[in-house]
Amino acid sequence: MAGRLGWFLKKAGAKEPVLTMSFAIGTLALLVPPLSPYTKYTGMINRATPYNYSIPIQDDDNIPDIPTPISFSLHF
């Protein structure tokens, strides 16, 4: 089986080198990312990130537990 595959790749590379290399690059593009260490950390970040984010409530300017800012106002 491996001998036939090697023979086929040798013949295909001799007849159509651009097509053979494009298939090789495409195969590597599909096989290499799951083996990358970045995949592990991407999965860890995705598991730690919540899917639902809280929506801020409508502000009616009557929230006593949040202090008013004392710094400069951005209103001109």
PDB file of N, CA, C and O in Angstrom:
ATOM      1  N   MET A   1       0.828  -1.195   0.000  1.00  0.00           N
ATOM      2  CA  MET A   1       0.000   0.000   0.000  1.00  0.00           C
ATOM      3  C   MET A   1       0.871   1.256   0.000  1.00  0.00           C
ATOM      4  O   MET A   1       0.634   2.178  -0.781  1.00  0.00           O
ATOM      5  N   ALA A   2       1.883   1.292   0.881  1.00  0.00           N
ATOM      6  CA  ALA A   2       2.751   2.468   0.932  1.00  0.00           C
ATOM      7  C   ALA A   2       3.561   2.598  -0.351  1.00  0.00           C
ATOM      8  O   ALA A   2       3.859   3.707  -0.796  1.00  0.00           O
ATOM      9  N   GLY A   3       3.917   1.451  -0.946  1.00  0.00           N
ATOM     10  CA  GLY A   3       4.656   1.484  -2.207  1.00  0.00           C
ATOM     11  C   GLY A   3       3.827   2.071  -3.331  1.00  0.00           C
ATOM     12  O   GLY A   3       4.327   2.846  -4.146  1.00  0.00           O
ATOM     13  N   ARG A   4       2.558   1.697  -3.371  1.00  0.00           N
ATOM     14  CA  ARG A   4       1.668   2.240  -4.403  1.00  0.00           C
ATOM     15  C   ARG A   4       1.432   3.734  -4.199  1.00  0.00           C
ATOM     16  O   ARG A   4       1.378   4.503  -5.159  1.00  0.00           O
ATOM     17  N   LEU A   5       1.293   4.130  -2.942  1.00  0.00           N
ATOM     18  CA  LEU A   5       1.086   5.554  -2.657  1.00  0.00           C
ATOM     19  C   LEU A   5       2.313   6.364  -3.058  1.00  0.00           C
ATOM     20  O   LEU A   5       2.186   7.437  -3.647  1.00  0.00           O
ATOM     21  N   GLY A   6       3.498   5.854  -2.741  1.00  0.00           N
ATOM     22  CA  GLY A   6       4.729   6.531  -3.142  1.00  0.00           C
ATOM     23  C   GLY A   6       4.868   6.619  -4.649  1.00  0.00           C
ATOM     24  O   GLY A   6       5.280   7.650  -5.182  1.00  0.00           O
ATOM     25  N   TRP A   7       4.524   5.534  -5.339  1.00  0.00           N
ATOM     26  CA  TRP A   7       4.581   5.528  -6.806  1.00  0.00           C
ATOM     27  C   TRP A   7       3.606   6.550  -7.375  1.00  0.00           C
ATOM     28  O   TRP A   7       3.936   7.286  -8.306  1.00  0.00           O
ATOM     29  N   PHE A   8       2.389   6.591  -6.805  1.00  0.00           N
ATOM     30  CA  PHE A   8       1.385   7.541  -7.287  1.00  0.00           C
ATOM     31  C   PHE A   8       1.837   8.983  -7.076  1.00  0.00           C
ATOM     32  O   PHE A   8       1.697   9.814  -7.973  1.00  0.00           O
ATOM     33  N   LEU A   9       2.378   9.283  -5.898  1.00  0.00           N
ATOM     34  CA  LEU A   9       2.828  10.649  -5.618  1.00  0.00           C
ATOM     35  C   LEU A   9       4.000  11.039  -6.510  1.00  0.00           C
ATOM     36  O   LEU A   9       4.107  12.190  -6.934  1.00  0.00           O
ATOM     37  N   LYS A  10       4.872  10.088  -6.792  1.00  0.00           N
ATOM     38  CA  LYS A  10       6.005  10.368  -7.669  1.00  0.00           C
ATOM     39  C   LYS A  10       5.522  10.687  -9.083  1.00  0.00           C
ATOM     40  O   LYS A  10       5.990  11.641  -9.704  1.00  0.00           O
ATOM     41  N   LYS A  11       4.588   9.888  -9.585  1.00  0.00           N
ATOM     42  CA  LYS A  11       4.059  10.117 -10.929  1.00  0.00           C
ATOM     43  C   LYS A  11       3.236  11.410 -10.984  1.00  0.00           C
ATOM     44  O   LYS A  11       3.333  12.174 -11.944  1.00  0.00           O
ATOM     45  N   ALA A  12       2.432  11.645  -9.950  1.00  0.00           N
ATOM     46  CA  ALA A  12       1.602  12.852  -9.932  1.00  0.00           C
ATOM     47  C   ALA A  12       2.470  14.099  -9.823  1.00  0.00           C
ATOM     48  O   ALA A  12       2.174  15.116 -10.450  1.00  0.00           O
ATOM     49  N   GLY A  13       3.533  14.031  -9.035  1.00  0.00           N
ATOM     50  CA  GLY A  13       4.438  15.169  -8.907  1.00  0.00           C
ATOM     51  C   GLY A  13       5.186  15.454 -10.192  1.00  0.00           C
ATOM     52  O   GLY A  13       5.516  16.605 -10.480  1.00  0.00           O
ATOM     53  N   ALA A  14       5.457  14.407 -10.975  1.00  0.00           N
ATOM     54  CA  ALA A  14       6.162  14.599 -12.236  1.00  0.00           C
ATOM     55  C   ALA A  14       5.232  15.183 -13.301  1.00  0.00           C
ATOM     56  O   ALA A  14       5.653  16.004 -14.116  1.00  0.00           O
ATOM     57  N   LYS A  15       3.969  14.758 -13.290  1.00  0.00           N
ATOM     58  CA  LYS A  15       3.041  15.215 -14.325  1.00  0.00           C
ATOM     59  C   LYS A  15       2.437  16.580 -13.995  1.00  0.00           C
ATOM     60  O   LYS A  15       2.374  17.453 -14.861  1.00  0.00           O
ATOM     61  N   GLU A  16       2.001  16.768 -12.772  1.00  0.00           N
ATOM     62  CA  GLU A  16       1.324  18.004 -12.352  1.00  0.00           C
ATOM     63  C   GLU A  16       1.909  18.499 -11.025  1.00  0.00           C
ATOM     64  O   GLU A  16       1.289  18.302  -9.979  1.00  0.00           O
ATOM     65  N   PRO A  17       3.080  19.133 -11.039  1.00  0.00           N
ATOM     66  CA  PRO A  17       3.697  19.538  -9.765  1.00  0.00           C
ATOM     67  C   PRO A  17       2.908  20.615  -9.016  1.00  0.00           C
ATOM     68  O   PRO A  17       2.871  20.604  -7.785  1.00  0.00           O
ATOM     69  N   VAL A  18       2.285  21.533  -9.734  1.00  0.00           N
ATOM     70  CA  VAL A  18       1.538  22.604  -9.061  1.00  0.00           C
ATOM     71  C   VAL A  18       0.310  22.036  -8.371  1.00  0.00           C
ATOM     72  O   VAL A  18       0.006  22.402  -7.236  1.00  0.00           O
ATOM     73  N   LEU A  19      -0.389  21.149  -9.047  1.00  0.00           N
ATOM     74  CA  LEU A  19      -1.579  20.538  -8.462  1.00  0.00           C
ATOM     75  C   LEU A  19      -1.217  19.670  -7.259  1.00  0.00           C
ATOM     76  O   LEU A  19      -1.916  19.680  -6.246  1.00  0.00           O
ATOM     77  N   THR A  20      -0.115  18.917  -7.378  1.00  0.00           N
ATOM     78  CA  THR A  20       0.323  18.064  -6.274  1.00  0.00           C
ATOM     79  C   THR A  20       0.696  18.906  -5.055  1.00  0.00           C
ATOM     80  O   THR A  20       0.334  18.561  -3.930  1.00  0.00           O
ATOM     81  N   MET A  21       1.416  20.006  -5.271  1.00  0.00           N
ATOM     82  CA  MET A  21       1.799  20.858  -4.143  1.00  0.00           C
ATOM     83  C   MET A  21       0.592  21.559  -3.531  1.00  0.00           C
ATOM     84  O   MET A  21       0.551  21.767  -2.318  1.00  0.00           O
ATOM     85  N   SER A  22      -0.383  21.923  -4.346  1.00  0.00           N
ATOM     86  CA  SER A  22      -1.569  22.569  -3.784  1.00  0.00           C
ATOM     87  C   SER A  22      -2.349  21.591  -2.909  1.00  0.00           C
ATOM     88  O   SER A  22      -2.869  21.980  -1.863  1.00  0.00           O
ATOM     89  N   PHE A  23      -2.436  20.326  -3.325  1.00  0.00           N
ATOM     90  CA  PHE A  23      -3.087  19.327  -2.481  1.00  0.00           C
ATOM     91  C   PHE A  23      -2.289  19.068  -1.208  1.00  0.00           C
ATOM     92  O   PHE A  23      -2.871  18.863  -0.143  1.00  0.00           O
ATOM     93  N   ALA A  24      -0.967  19.075  -1.309  1.00  0.00           N
ATOM     94  CA  ALA A  24      -0.131  18.863  -0.124  1.00  0.00           C
ATOM     95  C   ALA A  24      -0.307  20.009   0.871  1.00  0.00           C
ATOM     96  O   ALA A  24      -0.430  19.778   2.074  1.00  0.00           O
ATOM     97  N   ILE A  25      -0.318  21.234   0.372  1.00  0.00           N
ATOM     98  CA  ILE A  25      -0.497  22.394   1.257  1.00  0.00           C
ATOM     99  C   ILE A  25      -1.893  22.390   1.870  1.00  0.00           C
ATOM    100  O   ILE A  25      -2.050  22.703   3.050  1.00  0.00           O
ATOM    101  N   GLY A  26      -2.900  22.041   1.088  1.00  0.00           N
ATOM    102  CA  GLY A  26      -4.261  21.958   1.617  1.00  0.00           C
ATOM    103  C   GLY A  26      -4.400  20.894   2.686  1.00  0.00           C
ATOM    104  O   GLY A  26      -5.084  21.101   3.689  1.00  0.00           O
ATOM    105  N   THR A  27      -3.749  19.744   2.476  1.00  0.00           N
ATOM    106  CA  THR A  27      -3.787  18.674   3.476  1.00  0.00           C
ATOM    107  C   THR A  27      -3.106  19.115   4.763  1.00  0.00           C
ATOM    108  O   THR A  27      -3.612  18.856   5.855  1.00  0.00           O
ATOM    109  N   LEU A  28      -1.960  19.780   4.640  1.00  0.00           N
ATOM    110  CA  LEU A  28      -1.283  20.282   5.832  1.00  0.00           C
ATOM    111  C   LEU A  28      -2.115  21.343   6.546  1.00  0.00           C
ATOM    112  O   LEU A  28      -2.126  21.405   7.776  1.00  0.00           O
ATOM    113  N   ALA A  29      -2.805  22.168   5.782  1.00  0.00           N
ATOM    114  CA  ALA A  29      -3.636  23.212   6.391  1.00  0.00           C
ATOM    115  C   ALA A  29      -4.773  22.612   7.204  1.00  0.00           C
ATOM    116  O   ALA A  29      -5.226  23.221   8.173  1.00  0.00           O
ATOM    117  N   LEU A  30      -5.238  21.435   6.826  1.00  0.00           N
ATOM    118  CA  LEU A  30      -6.303  20.779   7.586  1.00  0.00           C
ATOM    119  C   LEU A  30      -5.771  19.975   8.765  1.00  0.00           C
ATOM    120  O   LEU A  30      -6.453  19.855   9.783  1.00  0.00           O
ATOM    121  N   LEU A  31      -4.567  19.423   8.648  1.00  0.00           N
ATOM    122  CA  LEU A  31      -4.057  18.526   9.682  1.00  0.00           C
ATOM    123  C   LEU A  31      -3.241  19.219  10.768  1.00  0.00           C
ATOM    124  O   LEU A  31      -3.221  18.741  11.902  1.00  0.00           O
ATOM    125  N   VAL A  32      -2.577  20.315  10.467  1.00  0.00           N
ATOM    126  CA  VAL A  32      -1.662  20.935  11.423  1.00  0.00           C
ATOM    127  C   VAL A  32      -2.360  21.728  12.534  1.00  0.00           C
ATOM    128  O   VAL A  32      -1.909  21.636  13.676  1.00  0.00           O
ATOM    129  N   PRO A  33      -3.429  22.501  12.285  1.00  0.00           N
ATOM    130  CA  PRO A  33      -4.009  23.297  13.382  1.00  0.00           C
ATOM    131  C   PRO A  33      -4.445  22.505  14.617  1.00  0.00           C
ATOM    132  O   PRO A  33      -4.238  23.001  15.725  1.00  0.00           O
ATOM    133  N   PRO A  34      -5.031  21.317  14.505  1.00  0.00           N
ATOM    134  CA  PRO A  34      -5.349  20.598  15.745  1.00  0.00           C
ATOM    135  C   PRO A  34      -4.120  20.181  16.538  1.00  0.00           C
ATOM    136  O   PRO A  34      -4.230  19.919  17.736  1.00  0.00           O
ATOM    137  N   LEU A  35      -2.966  20.113  15.912  1.00  0.00           N
ATOM    138  CA  LEU A  35      -1.741  19.734  16.609  1.00  0.00           C
ATOM    139  C   LEU A  35      -1.010  20.930  17.203  1.00  0.00           C
ATOM    140  O   LEU A  35      -0.020  20.754  17.912  1.00  0.00           O
ATOM    141  N   SER A  36      -1.476  22.133  16.928  1.00  0.00           N
ATOM    142  CA  SER A  36      -0.807  23.345  17.380  1.00  0.00           C
ATOM    143  C   SER A  36      -1.081  23.595  18.865  1.00  0.00           C
ATOM    144  O   SER A  36      -2.177  23.303  19.343  1.00  0.00           O
ATOM    145  N   PRO A  37      -0.095  24.135  19.605  1.00  0.00           N
ATOM    146  CA  PRO A  37      -0.352  24.467  21.015  1.00  0.00           C
ATOM    147  C   PRO A  37      -1.339  25.617  21.171  1.00  0.00           C
ATOM    148  O   PRO A  37      -1.958  25.757  22.226  1.00  0.00           O
ATOM    149  N   TYR A  38      -1.495  26.443  20.140  1.00  0.00           N
ATOM    150  CA  TYR A  38      -2.456  27.541  20.222  1.00  0.00           C
ATOM    151  C   TYR A  38      -3.884  27.017  20.318  1.00  0.00           C
ATOM    152  O   TYR A  38      -4.754  27.683  20.880  1.00  0.00           O
ATOM    153  N   THR A  39      -4.129  25.833  19.777  1.00  0.00           N
ATOM    154  CA  THR A  39      -5.462  25.246  19.847  1.00  0.00           C
ATOM    155  C   THR A  39      -5.848  24.983  21.299  1.00  0.00           C
ATOM    156  O   THR A  39      -6.999  25.186  21.687  1.00  0.00           O
ATOM    157  N   LYS A  40      -4.892  24.534  22.091  1.00  0.00           N
ATOM    158  CA  LYS A  40      -5.155  24.261  23.508  1.00  0.00           C
ATOM    159  C   LYS A  40      -5.561  25.546  24.234  1.00  0.00           C
ATOM    160  O   LYS A  40      -6.552  25.572  24.964  1.00  0.00           O
ATOM    161  N   TYR A  41      -4.791  26.601  24.024  1.00  0.00           N
ATOM    162  CA  TYR A  41      -5.068  27.846  24.732  1.00  0.00           C
ATOM    163  C   TYR A  41      -6.325  28.532  24.210  1.00  0.00           C
ATOM    164  O   TYR A  41      -7.030  29.194  24.971  1.00  0.00           O
ATOM    165  N   THR A  42      -6.609  28.382  22.929  1.00  0.00           N
ATOM    166  CA  THR A  42      -7.848  28.931  22.387  1.00  0.00           C
ATOM    167  C   THR A  42      -9.045  28.246  23.017  1.00  0.00           C
ATOM    168  O   THR A  42     -10.032  28.900  23.352  1.00  0.00           O
ATOM    169  N   GLY A  43      -8.966  26.935  23.179  1.00  0.00           N
ATOM    170  CA  GLY A  43     -10.050  26.201  23.836  1.00  0.00           C
ATOM    171  C   GLY A  43     -10.219  26.616  25.285  1.00  0.00           C
ATOM    172  O   GLY A  43     -11.344  26.736  25.772  1.00  0.00           O
ATOM    173  N   MET A  44      -9.102  26.839  25.982  1.00  0.00           N
ATOM    174  CA  MET A  44      -9.190  27.265  27.380  1.00  0.00           C
ATOM    175  C   MET A  44      -9.843  28.644  27.488  1.00  0.00           C
ATOM    176  O   MET A  44     -10.656  28.876  28.383  1.00  0.00           O
ATOM    177  N   ILE A  45      -9.496  29.551  26.589  1.00  0.00           N
ATOM    178  CA  ILE A  45     -10.084  30.895  26.612  1.00  0.00           C
ATOM    179  C   ILE A  45     -11.565  30.830  26.280  1.00  0.00           C
ATOM    180  O   ILE A  45     -12.371  31.515  26.910  1.00  0.00           O
ATOM    181  N   ASN A  46     -11.930  30.018  25.304  1.00  0.00           N
ATOM    182  CA  ASN A  46     -13.338  29.908  24.923  1.00  0.00           C
ATOM    183  C   ASN A  46     -14.178  29.296  26.037  1.00  0.00           C
ATOM    184  O   ASN A  46     -15.339  29.671  26.206  1.00  0.00           O
ATOM    185  N   ARG A  47     -13.614  28.361  26.799  1.00  0.00           N
ATOM    186  CA  ARG A  47     -14.370  27.782  27.917  1.00  0.00           C
ATOM    187  C   ARG A  47     -14.527  28.781  29.061  1.00  0.00           C
ATOM    188  O   ARG A  47     -15.514  28.735  29.795  1.00  0.00           O
ATOM    189  N   ALA A  48     -13.553  29.687  29.215  1.00  0.00           N
ATOM    190  CA  ALA A  48     -13.614  30.654  30.310  1.00  0.00           C
ATOM    191  C   ALA A  48     -14.470  31.873  29.976  1.00  0.00           C
ATOM    192  O   ALA A  48     -14.910  32.586  30.878  1.00  0.00           O
ATOM    193  N   THR A  49     -14.707  32.116  28.702  1.00  0.00           N
ATOM    194  CA  THR A  49     -15.481  33.281  28.281  1.00  0.00           C
ATOM    195  C   THR A  49     -16.966  32.949  28.294  1.00  0.00           C
ATOM    196  O   THR A  49     -17.378  31.948  27.709  1.00  0.00           O
ATOM    197  N   PRO A  50     -17.775  33.771  28.951  1.00  0.00           N
ATOM    198  CA  PRO A  50     -19.213  33.471  28.977  1.00  0.00           C
ATOM    199  C   PRO A  50     -19.867  33.729  27.622  1.00  0.00           C
ATOM    200  O   PRO A  50     -19.444  34.597  26.859  1.00  0.00           O
ATOM    201  N   TYR A  51     -20.893  32.963  27.351  1.00  0.00           N
ATOM    202  CA  TYR A  51     -21.636  33.153  26.111  1.00  0.00           C
ATOM    203  C   TYR A  51     -22.628  34.307  26.239  1.00  0.00           C
ATOM    204  O   TYR A  51     -22.890  35.010  25.263  1.00  0.00           O
ATOM    205  N   ASN A  52     -23.173  34.501  27.423  1.00  0.00           N
ATOM    206  CA  ASN A  52     -24.179  35.534  27.645  1.00  0.00           C
ATOM    207  C   ASN A  52     -23.566  36.645  28.491  1.00  0.00           C
ATOM    208  O   ASN A  52     -22.976  36.388  29.540  1.00  0.00           O
ATOM    209  N   TYR A  53     -23.708  37.846  28.036  1.00  0.00           N
ATOM    210  CA  TYR A  53     -23.222  38.993  28.775  1.00  0.00           C
ATOM    211  C   TYR A  53     -24.413  39.743  29.357  1.00  0.00           C
ATOM    212  O   TYR A  53     -25.490  39.795  28.763  1.00  0.00           O
ATOM    213  N   SER A  54     -24.194  40.318  30.526  1.00  0.00           N
ATOM    214  CA  SER A  54     -25.280  41.041  31.166  1.00  0.00           C
ATOM    215  C   SER A  54     -25.584  42.318  30.393  1.00  0.00           C
ATOM    216  O   SER A  54     -24.681  42.991  29.895  1.00  0.00           O
ATOM    217  N   ILE A  55     -26.836  42.631  30.306  1.00  0.00           N
ATOM    218  CA  ILE A  55     -27.280  43.839  29.623  1.00  0.00           C
ATOM    219  C   ILE A  55     -27.502  44.903  30.684  1.00  0.00           C
ATOM    220  O   ILE A  55     -28.220  44.660  31.654  1.00  0.00           O
ATOM    221  N   PRO A  56     -26.899  46.084  30.520  1.00  0.00           N
ATOM    222  CA  PRO A  56     -27.094  47.112  31.535  1.00  0.00           C
ATOM    223  C   PRO A  56     -28.554  47.557  31.597  1.00  0.00           C
ATOM    224  O   PRO A  56     -29.239  47.675  30.581  1.00  0.00           O
ATOM    225  N   ILE A  57     -28.996  47.796  32.820  1.00  0.00           N
ATOM    226  CA  ILE A  57     -30.377  48.235  32.989  1.00  0.00           C
ATOM    227  C   ILE A  57     -30.510  49.682  32.543  1.00  0.00           C
ATOM    228  O   ILE A  57     -29.520  50.406  32.441  1.00  0.00           O
ATOM    229  N   GLN A  58     -31.715  50.086  32.285  1.00  0.00           N
ATOM    230  CA  GLN A  58     -31.950  51.454  31.856  1.00  0.00           C
ATOM    231  C   GLN A  58     -31.731  52.387  33.048  1.00  0.00           C
ATOM    232  O   GLN A  58     -32.290  52.173  34.124  1.00  0.00           O
ATOM    233  N   ASP A  59     -30.931  53.402  32.851  1.00  0.00           N
ATOM    234  CA  ASP A  59     -30.569  54.312  33.928  1.00  0.00           C
ATOM    235  C   ASP A  59     -31.624  55.406  34.050  1.00  0.00           C
ATOM    236  O   ASP A  59     -31.903  56.131  33.096  1.00  0.00           O
ATOM    237  N   ASP A  60     -32.205  55.510  35.248  1.00  0.00           N
ATOM    238  CA  ASP A  60     -33.169  56.583  35.493  1.00  0.00           C
ATOM    239  C   ASP A  60     -32.579  57.644  36.422  1.00  0.00           C
ATOM    240  O   ASP A  60     -33.321  58.409  37.039  1.00  0.00           O
ATOM    241  N   ASP A  61     -31.246  57.695  36.524  1.00  0.00           N
ATOM    242  CA  ASP A  61     -30.518  58.654  37.363  1.00  0.00           C
ATOM    243  C   ASP A  61     -30.896  58.541  38.834  1.00  0.00           C
ATOM    244  O   ASP A  61     -30.795  59.528  39.563  1.00  0.00           O
ATOM    245  N   ASN A  62     -31.318  57.394  39.281  1.00  0.00           N
ATOM    246  CA  ASN A  62     -31.668  57.195  40.677  1.00  0.00           C
ATOM    247  C   ASN A  62     -31.029  55.894  41.166  1.00  0.00           C
ATOM    248  O   ASN A  62     -31.721  54.978  41.612  1.00  0.00           O
ATOM    249  N   ILE A  63     -29.699  55.828  41.076  1.00  0.00           N
ATOM    250  CA  ILE A  63     -28.981  54.652  41.553  1.00  0.00           C
ATOM    251  C   ILE A  63     -28.106  55.113  42.720  1.00  0.00           C
ATOM    252  O   ILE A  63     -27.025  55.657  42.491  1.00  0.00           O
ATOM    253  N   PRO A  64     -28.542  54.911  43.952  1.00  0.00           N
ATOM    254  CA  PRO A  64     -27.810  55.464  45.089  1.00  0.00           C
ATOM    255  C   PRO A  64     -26.495  54.747  45.397  1.00  0.00           C
ATOM    256  O   PRO A  64     -25.617  55.343  46.022  1.00  0.00           O
ATOM    257  N   ASP A  65     -26.329  53.483  44.978  1.00  0.00           N
ATOM    258  CA  ASP A  65     -25.121  52.760  45.364  1.00  0.00           C
ATOM    259  C   ASP A  65     -23.927  53.073  44.455  1.00  0.00           C
ATOM    260  O   ASP A  65     -22.816  52.630  44.745  1.00  0.00           O
ATOM    261  N   ILE A  66     -24.122  53.812  43.380  1.00  0.00           N
ATOM    262  CA  ILE A  66     -23.020  54.187  42.497  1.00  0.00           C
ATOM    263  C   ILE A  66     -22.736  55.665  42.715  1.00  0.00           C
ATOM    264  O   ILE A  66     -23.606  56.499  42.460  1.00  0.00           O
ATOM    265  N   PRO A  67     -21.537  56.012  43.182  1.00  0.00           N
ATOM    266  CA  PRO A  67     -21.250  57.425  43.446  1.00  0.00           C
ATOM    267  C   PRO A  67     -21.143  58.221  42.149  1.00  0.00           C
ATOM    268  O   PRO A  67     -20.758  57.700  41.102  1.00  0.00           O
ATOM    269  N   THR A  68     -21.492  59.482  42.254  1.00  0.00           N
ATOM    270  CA  THR A  68     -21.386  60.359  41.087  1.00  0.00           C
ATOM    271  C   THR A  68     -19.924  60.743  40.899  1.00  0.00           C
ATOM    272  O   THR A  68     -19.205  60.910  41.884  1.00  0.00           O
ATOM    273  N   PRO A  69     -19.474  60.884  39.672  1.00  0.00           N
ATOM    274  CA  PRO A  69     -18.060  61.228  39.453  1.00  0.00           C
ATOM    275  C   PRO A  69     -17.758  62.654  39.890  1.00  0.00           C
ATOM    276  O   PRO A  69     -18.569  63.561  39.705  1.00  0.00           O
ATOM    277  N   ILE A  70     -16.583  62.835  40.469  1.00  0.00           N
ATOM    278  CA  ILE A  70     -16.169  64.147  40.946  1.00  0.00           C
ATOM    279  C   ILE A  70     -15.210  64.791  39.943  1.00  0.00           C
ATOM    280  O   ILE A  70     -14.889  65.973  40.067  1.00  0.00           O
ATOM    281  N   SER A  71     -14.758  64.036  38.969  1.00  0.00           N
ATOM    282  CA  SER A  71     -13.775  64.550  38.012  1.00  0.00           C
ATOM    283  C   SER A  71     -14.421  65.524  37.037  1.00  0.00           C
ATOM    284  O   SER A  71     -15.601  65.855  37.150  1.00  0.00           O
ATOM    285  N   PHE A  72     -13.622  65.974  36.081  1.00  0.00           N
ATOM    286  CA  PHE A  72     -14.097  66.935  35.094  1.00  0.00           C
ATOM    287  C   PHE A  72     -15.221  66.330  34.268  1.00  0.00           C
ATOM    288  O   PHE A  72     -15.225  65.135  33.971  1.00  0.00           O
ATOM    289  N   SER A  73     -16.149  67.158  33.914  1.00  0.00           N
ATOM    290  CA  SER A  73     -17.265  66.716  33.094  1.00  0.00           C
ATOM    291  C   SER A  73     -16.863  66.728  31.626  1.00  0.00           C
ATOM    292  O   SER A  73     -16.124  67.611  31.193  1.00  0.00           O
ATOM    293  N   LEU A  74     -17.338  65.766  30.867  1.00  0.00           N
ATOM    294  CA  LEU A  74     -17.053  65.708  29.445  1.00  0.00           C
ATOM    295  C   LEU A  74     -18.103  66.438  28.628  1.00  0.00           C
ATOM    296  O   LEU A  74     -17.996  66.500  27.404  1.00  0.00           O
ATOM    297  N   HIS A  75     -19.115  66.993  29.282  1.00  0.00           N
ATOM    298  CA  HIS A  75     -20.152  67.735  28.578  1.00  0.00           C
ATOM    299  C   HIS A  75     -19.664  69.154  28.341  1.00  0.00           C
ATOM    300  O   HIS A  75     -19.150  69.799  29.255  1.00  0.00           O
ATOM    301  N   PHE A  76     -19.822  69.640  27.123  1.00  0.00           N
ATOM    302  CA  PHE A  76     -19.359  70.984  26.788  1.00  0.00           C
ATOM    303  C   PHE A  76     -20.508  71.933  26.685  1.00  0.00           C
ATOM    304  O   PHE A  76     -20.308  73.116  26.408  1.00  0.00           O
TER     305      PHE A  76
END
